Amino acid sequence: MLLLLTTILSAFAAEYGPPLEGDVMVAESAEPADTGVVGCSDLSLQDGSLLPDLPLFFNRMQPDHAWGTREMVDLIVESSRHMRWLLPDADPIAIGEISARKGGLLYGHKSHRGGVDADIGLYRSGGRQTPHMFERPAPGEFDLEANWMLISTFLDTGKVDMILLDRSHIARLRAYTLRAGLLTEEEADQIFVPEGKDSWGMVGVVRHVAGHEDHLHVRVLCSDGSKASAR
Ligand SMILES: [Zn+2]
């Protein structure tokens, strides 16, 4: 638990800064990305990386659409490995679509065009995930501890731009982190966009967008730490 707290606190210490030295995620991180590209696009994907098949950590629901930037692939591999260590009895994480090999329009999505967006399954009670589909947790079945660990692990990498989730789950997570003493109100406000403020432009990293009851959507930053932009 102490390690988790360290993990969580480091996410706030530097919202988009580098992870703290000595943090477990640093020790486990791959070499820094060296794509030679400054910035990245949210419309197309150049020199994309294919998310490897690592069934101990995660299941790829659509391998043809599992192409992402180096930062995205690193995020999923590092975070799912960390979750395996934190919750060894939990199921591998269901990974939905990222992008097509060259990016571009992906049927059924507004984004997912530049390899910087991924859909990720949510944990149901007991750390359960369905291998190749997203299942909406029934009321009372949302695994607060596991889902918060997953989100805080993502944030701890320093590679996350935003996480999209349904407001009902955001409210549950916010209440849980406060009740469990994991966050102060101020810290919670930095992470969770307050109820009723749904804009993508808000400060909080975890934001409500409709259609995210059975999965979360994570967007990564570019290799230089900038946000993906149209190019
Ligand atoms: Zn998505």
Residues whose N, C-alpha, C, O or C-beta is under 5 A from the ligand:
A	BS01	ZN	A118 D119 H217
